[in-house]
Amino acid sequence: MVKADGYGLGAEAAAKALAQAGARVFFAATSAEALAVRAAIGEGPQILVLNGPSESDVAQIGAAKLTPVLNSLPQIELWSARGPAALHIDTGMNRLGVGPEELAAAAVALKEVTLALVMSHLACSADAKHPKNAEQRARFIDAASLFPKAPLSIAATGGSLLGADYHFDLVRIGVGLYGSGSLDADNPRLATAATVDAPILQVRDVEAGETFGYGATFTAPKKMRTATVAIGYADGFLRSLGGRGYGVLAGQKRPILGRVSMDYTILDVTGCAEAQAGAMVEFLGANAHVDDVAHLAGTAAYEVLTTFAGTVRRTGSRA
Ligand SMILES: *Cc1c(COP(=O)(O)O)cnc(C)c1O
């Protein structure tokens, strides 16, 4: 899965790395994303377009040998039989896909189309105990019986972690490739794929009673040493981490004091000799796991990764 610019890491770089590692099937959300991925990895791998075709890009999808995911009867009609396609069946998420009452009509309309995949998407796979997982799986098997020759897929990252019952012929792993795993304590944390570091601009010694940043929301309880770091919400560092998140310097978590501002964040570096102007602080990476950061920010790893998208300077793979 390389949608959303490869979850913020860069779709072309991610697609190239994944192709090199052996991935043969890629998913993008839009045809524009898919075309960029095609240019990066060439002919050969299959690239699916999750949004499906629209009047304005149906010809282009065909010409670039992209595989559209057909999400509705009008999309099935629009595609007619221009080439292989995937069919998305809705099994209870009610977001995209052909609904149960439309399936028979879809099967008739797709008679001339080679189905590269029949897929559905789980609403609650992040919660292994949620009854909706098994319910959607059962509906999927039922619906897919109308398309006996097509390979099947229901699992994204969460579904993949639910076990082999959910794997079918293809898993569509997205966020897991980029380092976020299940939040279930029984599952190990996934390896880091993205790192964000920023330099210290200034170190200050402040007296007890002084306050920090906009709104003066934090007051020093004692004499403190602080570091002002060149990262802020304009870089995609979530403002909700103010007073909750941390940066890692010299192997230790340094709490954020007060609010995150547009280009700056203040950390408590009391007692840290390494805190000097120019020293780099880690805000995302092996020591600041994306799932921890997301939890502190009150959001999901998806948002942490994609909010950084395009706003931080990419230095490429360290592999
Ligand atoms: C985004 C998406 C995925 C990948 O989901 P992750 O949770 O990131 O693994 C798979 N399938 C569909 C239909 C999606 O929209």
The ligand as a Tripos MOL2 file, in Angstrom:
@<TRIPOS>MOLECULE
LIG
   15    15     1     0     0
SMALL
NO_CHARGES

@<TRIPOS>ATOM
      1 C1         -5.6370    2.0190    3.4860 C.3       1 LIG1
      2 C2         -6.1910    0.7230    3.0910 C.ar      1 LIG1
      3 C3         -5.4860   -0.4450    3.3540 C.ar      1 LIG1
      4 C4         -4.2340   -0.4770    4.1980 C.3       1 LIG1
      5 O1         -4.6010   -0.2720    5.5230 O.3       1 LIG1
      6 P1         -3.5330   -0.3000    6.7240 P.3       1 LIG1
      7 O2         -4.3740   -0.2710    7.9330 O.co2     1 LIG1
      8 O3         -2.7120    0.9370    6.5540 O.co2     1 LIG1
      9 O4         -2.7240   -1.5230    6.5870 O.co2     1 LIG1
     10 C5         -5.9870   -1.6400    2.8470 C.ar      1 LIG1
     11 N1         -7.1310   -1.6570    2.1370 N.ar      1 LIG1
     12 C6         -7.8450   -0.5490    1.8800 C.ar      1 LIG1
     13 C7         -9.1060   -0.6590    1.1130 C.3       1 LIG1
     14 C8         -7.4120    0.6780    2.3620 C.ar      1 LIG1
     15 O5         -8.1440    1.7700    2.1350 O.3       1 LIG1
@<TRIPOS>BOND
     1     1     2 1
     2     2     3 ar
     3     2    14 ar
     4     3     4 1
     5     3    10 ar
     6     4     5 1
     7     5     6 1
     8     6     7 2
     9     6     8 1
    10     6     9 1
    11    10    11 ar
    12    11    12 ar
    13    12    13 1
    14    12    14 ar
    15    14    15 1
@<TRIPOS>SUBSTRUCTURE
     1 LIG1         1 GROUP 0 **** ****
